[in-house]
Amino acid sequence: MLTVPIFNMEGKRTGEVQVDPEVLGRRVRPRIIKQAIVAYLDHQRQYSARTKGRSDVEGSTRKIFRQKGTGNARMGGIRNPVRRGGGCTFAKRVPGSRKNFPKKMRRLALCSALLAKIQANEALIVEDLSFAEPKTRAFASMLSALGVEQGCLVALHERDKSTYLSGRNIPDTDIRLVDDLTAYEVLRRKRLIFTGPAFKRITDRGTRSTGGR
C-alpha cells in the first residue's frame, strides 16, 4: 500500500490516505506515458504553416514553347518552381491526421503518471481547500506552508472561481479540474496537490474500466 499525506491550509499534517497500487494500474508504464505526452503535444500544434506547390498555384499546364529549335533553355509550364509565380519545389503540406490515442490508453497513462507521483512522495492532499475571496497572497502562503517551491498542479473536484483567481498568477502553478487531468499535466510540475474529493474521485475511477494490468 502507498501513503498520501493530508495537510490543512496552514501546512500542518492531519492524516494520511492509503492507496492500493492496483487501483492505479499496479505499476508505472513509461512507454504509455511517453505515447500520451507525444500525442498531447501533437494535438497542441495548429498545423497552419503551409506553402503552395506547383499543383496549387494558378496557371496553365501548357508547355510555354517547344523543347528544341528555339535557342532558349528548355522550359515547362508557367507553374514551374523556377519561374516567378510558380509553386514551391518542396511545398510544406498539412498532415493528413493527428496522432491517435485511444481513451483507455489515455486513462492508463494518467494512472501511471499519478502512481509515479505518489511513489516519489510528490503528491499530497489539502483538506478544505477554499478561499472566501480571490487572494494571491493567501494562495502563496499556503504553498509556502506546504513546502511547495518548484511549481505544482492543483487538482480540484469542482470549479472554484476564487481558488482559480487566487493561484493563476503564481509562476509554475496550474489549476485544473480532476476530470480534465492528463499525463502530461501531471508530470509537467514538480508537486501534485489534490483536494480530498478530487483524490477520492481519481482513485475510485482508476483503471477499472480500462482493463489495464
C-alpha positions, 0 to 999 in steps of 0.5 A: 500500500502507498501513503498520501499525506493530508495537510490543512491550509496552514501546512500542518499534517492531519492524516494520511490516505492509503492507496492500493497500487492496483487501483492505479494500474499496479505499476508505472508504464513509461512507454504509455506515458511517453505515447500520451505526452507525444500525442498531447503535444501533437494535438497542441500544434495548429498545423497552419504553416503551409506553402503552395506547390506547383499543383496549387498555384494558378496557371496553365499546364501548357508547355510555354514553347517547344523543347528544341529549335528555339535557342532558349533553355528548355522550359515547362509550364508557367507553374514551374518552381523556377519561374516567378509565380510558380509553386514551391519545389518542396511545398510544406503540406498539412498532415493528413491526421493527428496522432491517435490515442485511444481513451483507455490508453489515455486513462492508463497513462494518467494512472501511471503518471499519478502512481509515479507521483505518489511513489516519489512522495510528490503528491499530497492532499489539502483538506478544505481547500477554499478561499472566501475571496480571490487572494494571491497572497493567501494562495502563496502562503499556503504553498509556502506552508506546504513546502511547495517551491518548484511549481505544482498542479492543483487538482480540484473536484469542482470549479472554484472561481476564487481558488482559480483567481487566487493561484493563476498568477503564481509562476509554475502553478496550474489549476485544473479540474480532476476530470480534465487531468492528463499525463502530461499535466501531471508530470509537467510540475514538480508537486501534485496537490489534490483536494480530498474529493478530487483524490477520492474521485481519481482513485475510485475511477482508476483503471477499472474500466480500462482493463489495464494490468 
